[in-house]
């Protein structure tokens, strides 16, 4: 007796388990597929909207490229730590002012932190970083340079993979720790302790504070957000080209693939999506059960 053959047409089949019926356990009638639903709740993507969201991934790639470019300049003696510190401090003050300007009065009233608390946190971090810079400078002396570079590359890749692109403010702990670990490894190969301090301060600005400002721009000023992402990508490719033309070409290809090719594939492959729901799925409880917990 097959699963679709009725042994006794005079007895109607019921989809119940609590009564005995003259049907095999795997029996279903012709009404089984009437409840079939395809692509229920499917979200339709638009190409340029996806490109805009993919710009966050591209600018994060560019941030890593800019950080590596700054490290190369410092290693070669083309950039002094004093200049990097002054530039980082100026960017931090301007970025903090812009972040506060984009924060509405209602949101700022709900935040418990004050400007004094932010200043205290920055002072504590900079003080501890400056004090431990000589220790961090000699942290990897017993490790070969190739190993340090390999660990840095692996940690920067982990940072890019684990970065919370949907909600980057605050940055994820895994991505931030991976970026700071790579920064410590690279900074330990610089000439002096002041170089290490400047590089770690720059790393905090690029990997911890910049995503928070960019998230605020995406929420409050989406038109400016697109321009900032484009500027970061141009700056990343341009800065890397001054050190390695081949690396700049690879970065440009990666940015083009992530920003334009991957969204195109997503939109094109969406038409082939075929997600089915039916009576074979697990039961879903749609009733609000909060009153049972009170």
Buried (B, 14 or more C-beta within 10 A) or exposed (E): EEEEEBEEEEEEBEEEEEEEBEBEEEBBBEEBEEEEEEEEEEEEEEEEEBBBBBBBBBBBBBBBBBBBBBBBBBBEEEBBBEEBBEBBBEBBEEBBEBBEEBBEEEEEEEEEEEEEEEEEEBEEBBEEBBEBBBEBBEBBEEEEEEEBBEBBBBBBEBBBEBBBBEEBBEBBEBBBBBBBBBBBBBBBBBEEBBBBBBBBBBBBBBBBBBBBBBBBBBEBBEEEBBEBBBEBBEBBBBBBBEBBEEBBEBBBEBBEEBBBEBBEEEBEEEEEEEEEBEEEEEEEEEEEEEEEEE
